[in-house]
Every structure is written in C-alpha cells, then in structure tokens.
C-alpha cells in the first residue's frame, strides 16, 4: 500500500485512515521514526502495559492492546526467578 503524504506548516503528516486501520494504529500509538539513507521509516512500538501487584492480585496497568498469555508467562517467569534467587537482606 503506497500513498503520497504532505507536510503541514508545523511539519506534521496525517497517516490515511486505510493505513491506520490496516496496522491497527489508534490515538496514542507510539511510532519510532528512523532515517535510512534518504527514507524515513516508521515502526510501531509495543504499548507500555505491565502487570502490577495490587494487594493479593495482579492487575493490568497501561493503555493499548494487551496479550494476556504473554503477560502471565512473563509474570510467572519473574516469580520463578525470584524463588530461585531470593534477595538477601
């Protein structure tokens, strides 16, 4: 999918709706801009979401999409790592 974009006076561009929908870009999505030769490459950054302990439960903190399987796997690995290597006081 290719399209021609124009800069406004402030140097901003608008990503067309068809492209935003195809890539699931929403307001607040973080993009990294990188200059490669004479091109600009935009890469979508993963959302900043994490599990935090609130009382006896873990809750999702942050915005954006959320992969529960990945979050639970990471939390389990972190927990097991702490069991294997307890902090000395």
GROMACS elastic network, one bead per residue, 0.5 to 0.9 nm:
[ bonds ]
;  ai    aj funct       b0    kb
    1    19     6  0.78143   500
    3    16     6  0.84247   500
    5    13     6  0.66503   500
    5    14     6  0.72145   500
    5    15     6  0.77915   500
    5    16     6  0.86051   500
    6    11     6  0.88713   500
    6    12     6  0.82082   500
    6    13     6  0.61353   500
    6    14     6  0.79195   500
    7    10     6  0.75801   500
    7    11     6  0.51311   500
    7    12     6  0.52814   500
    7    13     6  0.50647   500
    7    14     6  0.81653   500
    8    11     6  0.52322   500
    8    12     6  0.54514   500
    8    13     6  0.66587   500
    9    12     6  0.74809   500
   14    17     6  0.88122   500
   15    18     6  0.84299   500
   15    19     6  0.66491   500
   15    20     6  0.65126   500
   16    19     6  0.55071   500
   16    20     6  0.63382   500
   16    21     6  0.87467   500
   17    21     6  0.60006   500
   17    22     6  0.84772   500
   18    21     6  0.52399   500
   18    22     6  0.61454   500
   18    23     6  0.87005   500
   19    22     6  0.50765   500
   19    23     6  0.61590   500
   19    24     6  0.82712   500
   19    25     6  0.81828   500
   20    23     6  0.53290   500
   20    24     6  0.56985   500
   20    26     6  0.72269   500
   21    25     6  0.63435   500
   21    26     6  0.83350   500
   22    25     6  0.79041   500
   23    44     6  0.87670   500
   25    28     6  0.84782   500
   25    29     6  0.60921   500
   25    30     6  0.89299   500
   25    44     6  0.82420   500
   26    29     6  0.55556   500
   26    64     6  0.84013   500
   27    30     6  0.88541   500
   28    63     6  0.87716   500
   28    64     6  0.82810   500
   29    44     6  0.73327   500
   29    45     6  0.75886   500
   29    46     6  0.84802   500
   29    47     6  0.73653   500
   29    64     6  0.76736   500
   30    43     6  0.85347   500
   30    44     6  0.60922   500
   30    45     6  0.54895   500
   30    46     6  0.76571   500
   30    47     6  0.74833   500
   31    42     6  0.60402   500
   31    43     6  0.53830   500
   31    45     6  0.55847   500
   31    46     6  0.89995   500
   32    41     6  0.79772   500
   32    42     6  0.54792   500
   32    43     6  0.51141   500
   32    44     6  0.63658   500
   32    45     6  0.66426   500
   33    40     6  0.64863   500
   33    41     6  0.56549   500
   33    43     6  0.66478   500
   34    39     6  0.82678   500
   34    40     6  0.56528   500
   34    41     6  0.51766   500
   34    42     6  0.65060   500
   34    43     6  0.81830   500
   35    38     6  0.69397   500
   35    39     6  0.57472   500
   35    41     6  0.63191   500
   36    39     6  0.52180   500
   36    40     6  0.61644   500
   36    41     6  0.69756   500
   37    40     6  0.82048   500
   44    47     6  0.89642   500
   45    48     6  0.88529   500
   46    49     6  0.85932   500
   46    64     6  0.86156   500
   46    65     6  0.88118   500
   47    62     6  0.78618   500
   47    63     6  0.67723   500
   47    64     6  0.55730   500
   47    65     6  0.69360   500
   47    66     6  0.81366   500
   48    61     6  0.84137   500
   48    62     6  0.58978   500
   48    63     6  0.67328   500
   48    64     6  0.75408   500
   49    60     6  0.68597   500
   49    61     6  0.56606   500
   49    63     6  0.62574   500
   49    64     6  0.73742   500
   49    65     6  0.82180   500
   49    66     6  0.70515   500
   49    71     6  0.87103   500
   50    59     6  0.82284   500
   50    60     6  0.58517   500
   50    61     6  0.54908   500
   50    62     6  0.67076   500
   50    66     6  0.88970   500
   50    71     6  0.70134   500
   51    58     6  0.58333   500
   51    59     6  0.53497   500
   51    61     6  0.60667   500
   51    62     6  0.89070   500
   51    71     6  0.68172   500
   51    72     6  0.81614   500
   51    75     6  0.73010   500
   52    57     6  0.82150   500
   52    58     6  0.52384   500
   52    59     6  0.54406   500
   52    60     6  0.65428   500
   52    61     6  0.67181   500
   53    56     6  0.67462   500
   53    57     6  0.55974   500
   53    59     6  0.63509   500
   54    57     6  0.53967   500
   54    58     6  0.58374   500
   54    59     6  0.66563   500
   55    58     6  0.79379   500
   60    63     6  0.89278   500
   60    66     6  0.84613   500
   60    71     6  0.88332   500
   63    66     6  0.82263   500
   66    70     6  0.86581   500
   66    71     6  0.80619   500
   67    70     6  0.54890   500
   67    71     6  0.62793   500
   67    72     6  0.87436   500
   68    71     6  0.50671   500
   68    72     6  0.60306   500
   68    73     6  0.84143   500
   69    72     6  0.53134   500
   69    73     6  0.60708   500
   69    74     6  0.86139   500
   70    73     6  0.50889   500
   70    74     6  0.61256   500
   70    75     6  0.85578   500
   71    74     6  0.51878   500
   71    75     6  0.61046   500
   71    76     6  0.85524   500
   72    75     6  0.50206   500
   72    76     6  0.60167   500
   72    77     6  0.85317   500
   73    76     6  0.51221   500
   73    77     6  0.61562   500
   73    78     6  0.85752   500
   74    77     6  0.51050   500
   74    78     6  0.60964   500
   74    79     6  0.85455   500
   75    78     6  0.50741   500
   75    79     6  0.61004   500
   75    80     6  0.86154   500
   76    79     6  0.50307   500
   76    80     6  0.61007   500
   76    81     6  0.84614   500
   77    80     6  0.51400   500
   77    81     6  0.60118   500
   77    82     6  0.85890   500
   78    81     6  0.50721   500
   78    82     6  0.62476   500
   78    83     6  0.87168   500
   79    82     6  0.51632   500
   79    83     6  0.63210   500
   79    84     6  0.88013   500
   80    83     6  0.50005   500
   80    84     6  0.62715   500
   80    85     6  0.86367   500
   81    84     6  0.51725   500
   81    85     6  0.61330   500
   81    86     6  0.83369   500
   82    85     6  0.50946   500
   82    86     6  0.54486   500
   82    87     6  0.77491   500
   83    86     6  0.56993   500
   85    88     6  0.89439   500
